[in-house]
Amino acid sequence: MSVLSPCARNCCLDQQDICIGCGRTVQEIVRWGGADDEEKHEILMSAQARRLEREKLVGTLHSRYNRNS
């Protein structure tokens, strides 16, 4: 079974050229089509870590904003 793309069809790059929808870098998105399953799994793990870090950061900023409102 092949590894499915994490594309969330919410393509928008942040300042570091990371997609806010799937968490992949531009380089990972471009490489995806030619990557083998092992590399795709590595990309998925990296993207997931970036998404979790972004969610944590957004949660922290949201908490700070709510305390100051």
DADARA-V226745 format. One record per residue. PHI is phi in whole degrees, -180 to 180 (NA if undefined). PSI is psi in whole degrees, -180 to 180 (NA if undefined). D_CENTER is the distance of its C-alpha to the mean C-alpha in whole Angstrom. Layout:
BEGIN
<<PHI PSI D_CENTER> <PHI PSI D_CENTER>>
END
This chain:
BEGIN
<<NA 132 23> <-82 158 20> <-81 128 16> <-78 146 15> <-66 141 12> <-83 5 9> <-54 126 9> <-101 7 10> <55 34 12> <-129 54 11> <-74 114 10> <-159 124 11> <-91 140 10> <-86 -169 10> <-66 -21 13> <-98 14 11> <59 42 10> <-114 130 6> <-68 128 6> <-74 -17 6> <-80 -50 6> <-110 -16 4> <86 3 1> <-85 152 4> <-77 165 7> <-58 -43 10> <-61 -40 12> <-68 -38 10> <-63 -45 10> <-66 -41 14> <-72 -22 15> <-51 -48 14> <-61 -31 17> <-101 0 19> <-79 147 17> <-82 174 19> <-61 -37 18> <-63 -46 18> <-66 -38 16> <-61 -41 13> <-63 -40 13> <-63 -43 13> <-62 -44 9> <-61 -42 8> <-66 -42 9> <-65 -42 8> <-64 -41 4> <-62 -43 6> <-62 -41 8> <-66 -40 5> <-64 -43 5> <-63 -41 8> <-64 -41 9> <-63 -44 8> <-62 -40 10> <-64 -44 13> <-63 -46 13> <-63 -41 14> <-62 -41 16> <-64 -46 18> <-64 -39 19> <-64 -43 20> <-62 -43 22> <-63 -42 23> <-63 -45 24> <-65 -34 26> <-69 -31 28> <-90 -3 29> <-85 NA 30>>
END
